[in-house]
């Protein structure tokens, strides 16, 4: 019996000694990670801290405090490693690190790190999608942008990327919907100002381009609708008002043509000779010959000079 007691004591002592060794090893790994983290070797720090956590797991409750301390450091270092990889455009490893940061930060109630990681994950997906677009893999890009929107359904960068990809794929309605979401979710967000401006311009130009295409096949009524939409994005667009002048003249909507042309003349960068010629045609069609003569006389340069002169001298017999 006495021998058994001695053996039991030796066993307990051995277990206690082993646990002490393991605790020291976990602590040593923690300290090693501190130095690596200071040196900005985040990958190295992550490795040894993960080893420290694994040791703590074997020790149970008595290592709980140390484990929590290590995990808090580890969560933020996952985040720093993710950002470092993002700057190097290593998108997938960056996303992996930030997902680890978000998950672990949530487990240890580090809401700041959790929120920071959650903010960057969709941004990096969006950057990855843009990389696909640069390589003209627009379908692949769209899939990545959708992944970004899983993490943030209001991600401006992802919607902008989708708009540009759909634009390249000639998917007009989808592109406009995406650009509208950029404008909607980017409103009032200072960091999204440039994206909102770019999306606004892209949508405007898409409507104007489609309108010009419709006019080429004499779908002038459709063009007017498209141009009216274009003006919702930029109500000072010279091109939109010029095209409205042309389209309404073809539709014999003379007052609408005159209104659009006169508005165009107030805008910077207008080709006034082209506008004056169209206005002259509208006034002439309305029977306002005096206005038509005065307007045609303002056409003194460009490809319409001869046509304007003909109207003045041969048709209207202007004074």
BALOBA-845756 format. One record per residue (C-alpha): x, z, y; residue in three letters. Coordinates in Angstrom, 3 decimals, decimal comma, m for minus. Layout:
<rokols>
rokol east = X; up = Z; north = Y; residu = ALA
...
</rokols>
This chain:
<rokols>
rokol east = 0,000; up = 0,000; north = 0,000; residu = UNK
rokol east = 2,810; up = 0,916; north = 2,360; residu = UNK
rokol east = 4,482; up = m2,416; north = 1,630; residu = UNK
rokol east = 1,322; up = m4,289; north = 2,486; residu = UNK
rokol east = 1,048; up = m2,477; north = 5,807; residu = UNK
rokol east = 4,646; up = m3,397; north = 6,639; residu = UNK
rokol east = 4,022; up = m7,062; north = 5,739; residu = UNK
rokol east = 0,824; up = m7,114; north = 7,841; residu = UNK
rokol east = 2,684; up = m5,661; north = 10,808; residu = UNK
rokol east = 5,413; up = m8,255; north = 10,429; residu = UNK
rokol east = 2,780; up = m11,023; north = 10,298; residu = UNK
rokol east = 0,987; up = m9,740; north = 13,412; residu = UNK
rokol east = 4,289; up = m9,429; north = 15,185; residu = UNK
rokol east = 5,222; up = m12,944; north = 14,195; residu = UNK
rokol east = 1,897; up = m14,310; north = 15,431; residu = UNK
rokol east = 2,243; up = m12,435; north = 18,692; residu = UNK
rokol east = 5,811; up = m13,670; north = 19,094; residu = UNK
rokol east = 4,725; up = m17,288; north = 18,364; residu = UNK
rokol east = 1,891; up = m17,095; north = 20,880; residu = UNK
rokol east = 4,275; up = m15,726; north = 23,472; residu = UNK
rokol east = 6,611; up = m18,615; north = 22,788; residu = UNK
rokol east = 3,723; up = m21,087; north = 23,140; residu = UNK
rokol east = 2,612; up = m19,479; north = 26,409; residu = UNK
rokol east = 6,154; up = m19,742; north = 27,727; residu = UNK
rokol east = 6,300; up = m23,384; north = 26,643; residu = UNK
rokol east = 3,027; up = m24,128; north = 28,421; residu = UNK
rokol east = 4,332; up = m22,405; north = 31,543; residu = UNK
rokol east = 7,606; up = m24,297; north = 31,349; residu = UNK
rokol east = 5,712; up = m27,595; north = 31,115; residu = UNK
rokol east = 3,689; up = m26,572; north = 34,147; residu = UNK
rokol east = 6,830; up = m25,850; north = 36,163; residu = UNK
rokol east = 8,414; up = m29,092; north = 35,021; residu = UNK
rokol east = 5,333; up = m30,964; north = 36,225; residu = UNK
rokol east = 5,590; up = m29,298; north = 39,637; residu = UNK
rokol east = 9,077; up = m30,717; north = 40,130; residu = UNK
rokol east = 8,079; up = m34,175; north = 38,928; residu = UNK
rokol east = 5,052; up = m34,138; north = 41,215; residu = UNK
rokol east = 7,239; up = m33,186; north = 44,198; residu = UNK
rokol east = 9,498; up = m36,127; north = 43,342; residu = UNK
rokol east = 6,384; up = m38,379; north = 43,329; residu = UNK
rokol east = 6,902; up = m39,131; north = 39,649; residu = UNK
rokol east = 3,189; up = m38,809; north = 39,070; residu = UNK
rokol east = 3,235; up = m40,456; north = 35,645; residu = UNK
rokol east = 5,888; up = m37,992; north = 34,503; residu = UNK
rokol east = 3,984; up = m35,032; north = 35,914; residu = UNK
rokol east = 0,795; up = m36,188; north = 34,202; residu = UNK
rokol east = 2,586; up = m36,423; north = 30,853; residu = UNK
rokol east = 4,018; up = m32,897; north = 30,894; residu = UNK
rokol east = 0,853; up = m31,345; north = 32,315; residu = UNK
rokol east = m1,217; up = m32,981; north = 29,587; residu = UNK
rokol east = 1,219; up = m31,423; north = 27,096; residu = UNK
rokol east = 0,798; up = m28,048; north = 28,822; residu = UNK
rokol east = m2,995; up = m28,297; north = 28,553; residu = UNK
rokol east = m2,691; up = m29,194; north = 24,852; residu = UNK
rokol east = m0,620; up = m26,056; north = 24,238; residu = UNK
rokol east = m3,105; up = m23,935; north = 26,175; residu = UNK
rokol east = m5,891; up = m25,294; north = 24,000; residu = UNK
rokol east = m4,153; up = m23,897; north = 20,919; residu = UNK
rokol east = m3,868; up = m20,476; north = 22,545; residu = UNK
rokol east = m7,538; up = m20,101; north = 23,412; residu = UNK
rokol east = m8,888; up = m17,559; north = 25,875; residu = UNK
rokol east = m5,589; up = m15,891; north = 26,713; residu = UNK
rokol east = m4,296; up = m19,185; north = 28,187; residu = UNK
rokol east = m7,501; up = m19,998; north = 30,046; residu = UNK
rokol east = m6,167; up = m19,075; north = 33,499; residu = UNK
rokol east = m2,996; up = m21,124; north = 33,077; residu = UNK
rokol east = m4,995; up = m24,049; north = 31,696; residu = UNK
rokol east = m7,291; up = m24,076; north = 34,732; residu = UNK
rokol east = m4,308; up = m24,001; north = 37,092; residu = UNK
rokol east = m2,682; up = m26,927; north = 35,278; residu = UNK
rokol east = m5,910; up = m28,924; north = 35,162; residu = UNK
rokol east = m6,475; up = m28,611; north = 38,903; residu = UNK
rokol east = m2,983; up = m29,939; north = 39,547; residu = UNK
rokol east = m3,481; up = m32,621; north = 36,927; residu = UNK
rokol east = m6,764; up = m33,871; north = 38,410; residu = UNK
rokol east = m5,246; up = m34,466; north = 41,832; residu = UNK
rokol east = m2,136; up = m36,049; north = 40,337; residu = UNK
rokol east = m4,310; up = m38,462; north = 38,356; residu = UNK
rokol east = m5,790; up = m39,373; north = 41,741; residu = UNK
rokol east = m2,377; up = m39,863; north = 43,372; residu = UNK
rokol east = m1,188; up = m41,956; north = 40,450; residu = UNK
rokol east = m4,333; up = m44,081; north = 40,701; residu = UNK
rokol east = m3,748; up = m44,782; north = 44,381; residu = UNK
rokol east = m0,070; up = m45,583; north = 43,728; residu = UNK
rokol east = m1,037; up = m48,095; north = 41,044; residu = UNK
rokol east = m3,743; up = m49,556; north = 43,306; residu = UNK
rokol east = m1,171; up = m50,258; north = 46,011; residu = UNK
rokol east = 0,888; up = m52,090; north = 43,387; residu = UNK
rokol east = m2,242; up = m54,096; north = 42,476; residu = UNK
rokol east = m2,196; up = m52,687; north = 38,947; residu = UNK
rokol east = m5,960; up = m52,533; north = 39,011; residu = UNK
rokol east = m6,896; up = m51,560; north = 35,442; residu = UNK
rokol east = m4,356; up = m48,700; north = 35,141; residu = UNK
rokol east = m5,408; up = m47,524; north = 38,611; residu = UNK
rokol east = m9,066; up = m47,458; north = 37,597; residu = UNK
rokol east = m8,171; up = m45,576; north = 34,415; residu = UNK
rokol east = m6,233; up = m42,932; north = 36,339; residu = UNK
rokol east = m9,008; up = m42,474; north = 38,882; residu = UNK
rokol east = m11,665; up = m42,189; north = 36,193; residu = UNK
rokol east = m9,560; up = m39,419; north = 34,629; residu = UNK
rokol east = m9,250; up = m37,779; north = 38,031; residu = UNK
rokol east = m13,001; up = m37,906; north = 38,642; residu = UNK
rokol east = m13,851; up = m36,544; north = 35,203; residu = UNK
rokol east = m11,326; up = m33,710; north = 35,194; residu = UNK
rokol east = m11,993; up = m32,775; north = 38,814; residu = UNK
rokol east = m15,665; up = m32,423; north = 37,926; residu = UNK
rokol east = m14,801; up = m30,136; north = 35,016; residu = UNK
rokol east = m12,708; up = m27,821; north = 37,211; residu = UNK
rokol east = m15,109; up = m27,919; north = 40,189; residu = UNK
rokol east = m12,651; up = m29,755; north = 42,479; residu = UNK
rokol east = m15,347; up = m31,601; north = 44,408; residu = UNK
rokol east = m12,960; up = m33,029; north = 46,998; residu = UNK
rokol east = m10,795; up = m34,826; north = 44,447; residu = UNK
rokol east = m13,865; up = m35,848; north = 42,490; residu = UNK
rokol east = m15,423; up = m37,466; north = 45,562; residu = UNK
rokol east = m12,170; up = m39,152; north = 46,594; residu = UNK
rokol east = m11,749; up = m40,686; north = 43,148; residu = UNK
rokol east = m15,397; up = m41,757; north = 43,034; residu = UNK
rokol east = m14,964; up = m43,500; north = 46,398; residu = UNK
rokol east = m11,909; up = m45,475; north = 45,346; residu = UNK
rokol east = m13,054; up = m46,625; north = 41,892; residu = UNK
rokol east = m15,566; up = m49,236; north = 43,153; residu = UNK
rokol east = m13,119; up = m50,346; north = 45,865; residu = UNK
rokol east = m10,504; up = m51,090; north = 43,218; residu = UNK
rokol east = m13,023; up = m52,934; north = 41,068; residu = UNK
rokol east = m13,835; up = m55,005; north = 44,163; residu = UNK
rokol east = m10,138; up = m55,731; north = 44,742; residu = UNK
rokol east = m9,818; up = m56,768; north = 41,106; residu = UNK
rokol east = m12,802; up = m59,071; north = 41,546; residu = UNK
rokol east = m11,238; up = m60,667; north = 44,615; residu = UNK
rokol east = m8,101; up = m61,267; north = 42,579; residu = UNK
rokol east = m10,223; up = m63,166; north = 40,054; residu = UNK
rokol east = m11,748; up = m65,172; north = 42,907; residu = UNK
rokol east = m8,293; up = m66,040; north = 44,241; residu = UNK
rokol east = m7,611; up = m67,548; north = 40,822; residu = UNK
rokol east = m10,940; up = m69,422; north = 41,074; residu = UNK
rokol east = m12,439; up = m67,490; north = 38,170; residu = UNK
rokol east = m15,680; up = m66,877; north = 40,022; residu = UNK
rokol east = m17,769; up = m66,016; north = 36,977; residu = UNK
rokol east = m15,188; up = m63,434; north = 35,933; residu = UNK
rokol east = m15,108; up = m62,098; north = 39,490; residu = UNK
rokol east = m18,875; up = m61,626; north = 39,522; residu = UNK
rokol east = m18,708; up = m59,521; north = 36,358; residu = UNK
rokol east = m16,093; up = m57,258; north = 37,941; residu = UNK
rokol east = m18,115; up = m56,914; north = 41,152; residu = UNK
rokol east = m21,081; up = m55,788; north = 39,054; residu = UNK
rokol east = m18,860; up = m53,087; north = 37,533; residu = UNK
rokol east = m18,057; up = m51,895; north = 41,046; residu = UNK
rokol east = m21,763; up = m51,657; north = 41,830; residu = UNK
rokol east = m22,337; up = m49,467; north = 38,772; residu = UNK
rokol east = m20,166; up = m46,844; north = 40,472; residu = UNK
rokol east = m21,501; up = m47,493; north = 43,965; residu = UNK
rokol east = m24,717; up = m49,544; north = 44,304; residu = UNK
rokol east = m24,018; up = m49,870; north = 48,041; residu = UNK
rokol east = m20,399; up = m51,039; north = 47,780; residu = UNK
rokol east = m19,893; up = m53,377; north = 50,742; residu = UNK
rokol east = m16,667; up = m54,856; north = 49,345; residu = UNK
rokol east = m18,363; up = m55,759; north = 46,068; residu = UNK
rokol east = m21,339; up = m57,418; north = 47,763; residu = UNK
rokol east = m18,996; up = m59,359; north = 50,043; residu = UNK
rokol east = m16,997; up = m60,536; north = 47,038; residu = UNK
rokol east = m20,213; up = m61,560; north = 45,281; residu = UNK
rokol east = m21,323; up = m63,527; north = 48,328; residu = UNK
rokol east = m18,059; up = m65,447; north = 48,522; residu = UNK
rokol east = m18,061; up = m66,136; north = 44,767; residu = UNK
rokol east = m21,645; up = m67,384; north = 44,819; residu = UNK
rokol east = m20,797; up = m69,515; north = 47,850; residu = UNK
rokol east = m18,013; up = m71,224; north = 45,897; residu = UNK
rokol east = m20,409; up = m71,728; north = 42,982; residu = UNK
rokol east = m22,946; up = m73,324; north = 45,366; residu = UNK
rokol east = m25,547; up = m70,681; north = 44,515; residu = UNK
rokol east = m27,111; up = m70,517; north = 47,968; residu = UNK
rokol east = m29,842; up = m67,918; north = 47,454; residu = UNK
rokol east = m27,586; up = m65,524; north = 45,542; residu = UNK
rokol east = m24,873; up = m65,820; north = 48,173; residu = UNK
rokol east = m27,283; up = m65,088; north = 51,021; residu = UNK
rokol east = m28,714; up = m62,091; north = 49,167; residu = UNK
rokol east = m25,225; up = m60,678; north = 48,688; residu = UNK
rokol east = m24,253; up = m61,239; north = 52,323; residu = UNK
rokol east = m27,492; up = m59,601; north = 53,455; residu = UNK
rokol east = m26,553; up = m56,533; north = 51,407; residu = UNK
rokol east = m23,161; up = m56,430; north = 53,121; residu = UNK
rokol east = m24,938; up = m56,377; north = 56,476; residu = UNK
rokol east = m27,489; up = m53,801; north = 55,294; residu = UNK
rokol east = m25,109; up = m51,320; north = 53,690; residu = UNK
rokol east = m22,267; up = m51,876; north = 56,134; residu = UNK
rokol east = m24,352; up = m51,194; north = 59,244; residu = UNK
rokol east = m22,962; up = m48,304; north = 61,253; residu = UNK
rokol east = m19,900; up = m47,995; north = 59,007; residu = UNK
rokol east = m16,776; up = m48,463; north = 61,106; residu = UNK
rokol east = m14,618; up = m49,295; north = 58,078; residu = UNK
rokol east = m17,025; up = m52,106; north = 57,136; residu = UNK
rokol east = m17,172; up = m53,741; north = 60,574; residu = UNK
rokol east = m14,973; up = m56,721; north = 59,671; residu = UNK
rokol east = m16,765; up = m57,333; north = 56,381; residu = UNK
rokol east = m20,154; up = m57,230; north = 58,131; residu = UNK
rokol east = m18,933; up = m59,710; north = 60,754; residu = UNK
rokol east = m17,511; up = m62,038; north = 58,103; residu = UNK
rokol east = m20,671; up = m61,850; north = 55,979; residu = UNK
rokol east = m22,836; up = m62,535; north = 59,028; residu = UNK
rokol east = m20,808; up = m65,602; north = 59,951; residu = UNK
rokol east = m20,708; up = m66,851; north = 56,356; residu = UNK
rokol east = m24,490; up = m66,602; north = 56,013; residu = UNK
rokol east = m25,041; up = m68,343; north = 59,344; residu = UNK
rokol east = m22,729; up = m71,226; north = 58,436; residu = UNK
rokol east = m24,307; up = m71,596; north = 55,002; residu = UNK
rokol east = m27,761; up = m71,989; north = 56,544; residu = UNK
rokol east = m26,439; up = m74,516; north = 59,073; residu = UNK
rokol east = m24,563; up = m76,491; north = 56,416; residu = UNK
rokol east = m27,611; up = m76,633; north = 54,160; residu = UNK
rokol east = m29,734; up = m77,711; north = 57,132; residu = UNK
rokol east = m27,323; up = m80,555; north = 57,918; residu = UNK
rokol east = m27,510; up = m81,675; north = 54,281; residu = UNK
rokol east = m31,316; up = m81,647; north = 54,392; residu = UNK
rokol east = m31,283; up = m83,698; north = 57,595; residu = UNK
rokol east = m29,170; up = m86,361; north = 55,910; residu = UNK
rokol east = m32,034; up = m87,006; north = 53,499; residu = UNK
rokol east = m34,648; up = m86,738; north = 56,263; residu = UNK
rokol east = m35,910; up = m83,309; north = 55,205; residu = UNK
rokol east = m36,124; up = m82,334; north = 58,841; residu = UNK
rokol east = m38,914; up = m79,779; north = 58,535; residu = UNK
rokol east = m36,887; up = m77,935; north = 55,894; residu = UNK
rokol east = m33,874; up = m78,132; north = 58,177; residu = UNK
rokol east = m35,785; up = m76,486; north = 61,029; residu = UNK
rokol east = m36,667; up = m73,551; north = 58,765; residu = UNK
rokol east = m33,039; up = m73,196; north = 57,673; residu = UNK
rokol east = m31,756; up = m73,354; north = 61,239; residu = UNK
rokol east = m34,286; up = m70,761; north = 62,370; residu = UNK
rokol east = m32,849; up = m68,487; north = 59,676; residu = UNK
rokol east = m29,307; up = m69,264; north = 60,814; residu = UNK
rokol east = m30,197; up = m67,995; north = 64,286; residu = UNK
rokol east = m31,152; up = m64,615; north = 62,807; residu = UNK
rokol east = m27,444; up = m64,143; north = 62,088; residu = UNK
rokol east = m26,195; up = m65,597; north = 65,379; residu = UNK
rokol east = m28,680; up = m66,375; north = 68,116; residu = UNK
rokol east = m25,928; up = m67,987; north = 70,205; residu = UNK
rokol east = m24,902; up = m70,650; north = 67,706; residu = UNK
rokol east = m24,289; up = m73,936; north = 69,511; residu = UNK
rokol east = m24,379; up = m75,901; north = 66,283; residu = UNK
rokol east = m27,734; up = m74,454; north = 65,235; residu = UNK
rokol east = m29,362; up = m75,315; north = 68,567; residu = UNK
rokol east = m27,836; up = m78,795; north = 68,542; residu = UNK
rokol east = m29,144; up = m79,459; north = 65,022; residu = UNK
rokol east = m32,552; up = m78,073; north = 66,050; residu = UNK
rokol east = m32,596; up = m80,551; north = 68,932; residu = UNK
rokol east = m31,871; up = m83,420; north = 66,543; residu = UNK
rokol east = m34,294; up = m82,272; north = 63,811; residu = UNK
rokol east = m37,191; up = m81,706; north = 66,206; residu = UNK
rokol east = m36,627; up = m85,111; north = 67,799; residu = UNK
rokol east = m36,901; up = m86,698; north = 64,346; residu = UNK
rokol east = m40,091; up = m84,701; north = 63,753; residu = UNK
rokol east = m41,402; up = m85,888; north = 67,144; residu = UNK
rokol east = m41,697; up = m82,280; north = 68,282; residu = UNK
rokol east = m40,501; up = m83,069; north = 71,744; residu = UNK
rokol east = m41,087; up = m79,702; north = 73,423; residu = UNK
rokol east = m39,258; up = m77,877; north = 70,630; residu = UNK
rokol east = m36,388; up = m80,348; north = 70,919; residu = UNK
rokol east = m36,168; up = m79,878; north = 74,678; residu = UNK
rokol east = m36,238; up = m76,082; north = 74,356; residu = UNK
rokol east = m33,438; up = m76,146; north = 71,784; residu = UNK
rokol east = m31,347; up = m78,613; north = 73,778; residu = UNK
rokol east = m31,682; up = m76,708; north = 77,040; residu = UNK
rokol east = m30,682; up = m73,493; north = 75,259; residu = UNK
rokol east = m27,649; up = m75,254; north = 73,767; residu = UNK
rokol east = m26,506; up = m76,336; north = 77,237; residu = UNK
rokol east = m26,227; up = m72,667; north = 78,298; residu = UNK
rokol east = m23,803; up = m71,852; north = 75,484; residu = UNK
rokol east = m20,032; up = m71,975; north = 75,466; residu = UNK
rokol east = m18,410; up = m74,825; north = 73,555; residu = UNK
rokol east = m21,397; up = m77,150; north = 73,657; residu = UNK
rokol east = m20,988; up = m80,942; north = 73,493; residu = UNK
rokol east = m23,129; up = m81,486; north = 76,557; residu = UNK
rokol east = m23,059; up = m85,289; north = 76,325; residu = UNK
rokol east = m24,582; up = m85,273; north = 72,842; residu = UNK
rokol east = m27,227; up = m82,770; north = 73,919; residu = UNK
rokol east = m28,110; up = m84,668; north = 77,104; residu = UNK
rokol east = m28,631; up = m87,851; north = 75,102; residu = UNK
rokol east = m31,060; up = m86,109; north = 72,745; residu = UNK
rokol east = m32,840; up = m84,491; north = 75,670; residu = UNK
rokol east = m33,180; up = m87,886; north = 77,335; residu = UNK
rokol east = m34,827; up = m89,253; north = 74,194; residu = UNK
rokol east = m37,275; up = m86,324; north = 74,107; residu = UNK
rokol east = m38,210; up = m86,661; north = 77,778; residu = UNK
rokol east = m38,648; up = m90,411; north = 77,322; residu = UNK
rokol east = m40,924; up = m89,916; north = 74,315; residu = UNK
rokol east = m43,050; up = m87,465; north = 76,322; residu = UNK
rokol east = m43,432; up = m90,005; north = 79,092; residu = UNK
rokol east = m41,399; up = m87,931; north = 81,560; residu = UNK
rokol east = m39,404; up = m90,918; north = 82,728; residu = UNK
rokol east = m37,900; up = m89,282; north = 85,804; residu = UNK
rokol east = m36,465; up = m86,483; north = 83,695; residu = UNK
rokol east = m35,354; up = m89,006; north = 81,082; residu = UNK
rokol east = m33,515; up = m91,103; north = 83,670; residu = UNK
rokol east = m31,826; up = m88,071; north = 85,221; residu = UNK
rokol east = m30,765; up = m86,825; north = 81,819; residu = UNK
rokol east = m29,461; up = m90,129; north = 80,470; residu = UNK
rokol east = m27,367; up = m90,515; north = 83,638; residu = UNK
rokol east = m25,536; up = m87,312; north = 82,687; residu = UNK
rokol east = m24,208; up = m89,010; north = 79,542; residu = UNK
rokol east = m20,874; up = m90,237; north = 80,897; residu = UNK
rokol east = m18,606; up = m89,815; north = 77,853; residu = UNK
rokol east = m18,730; up = m89,942; north = 74,079; residu = UNK
rokol east = m20,307; up = m92,357; north = 71,602; residu = UNK
rokol east = m23,730; up = m92,391; north = 73,280; residu = UNK
rokol east = m22,682; up = m93,798; north = 76,672; residu = UNK
rokol east = m23,682; up = m97,385; north = 75,907; residu = UNK
rokol east = m27,023; up = m96,331; north = 74,383; residu = UNK
rokol east = m27,816; up = m94,128; north = 77,384; residu = UNK
rokol east = m26,917; up = m96,939; north = 79,793; residu = UNK
rokol east = m29,193; up = m99,307; north = 77,893; residu = UNK
rokol east = m32,119; up = m96,893; north = 78,236; residu = UNK
rokol east = m31,406; up = m96,473; north = 81,947; residu = UNK
rokol east = m31,127; up = m100,173; north = 82,829; residu = UNK
rokol east = m33,170; up = m102,031; north = 80,229; residu = UNK
rokol east = m35,894; up = m99,692; north = 79,013; residu = UNK
rokol east = m36,671; up = m97,154; north = 81,710; residu = UNK
rokol east = m35,513; up = m99,326; north = 84,629; residu = UNK
rokol east = m34,236; up = m96,214; north = 86,375; residu = UNK
rokol east = m33,497; up = m96,284; north = 90,111; residu = UNK
</rokols>
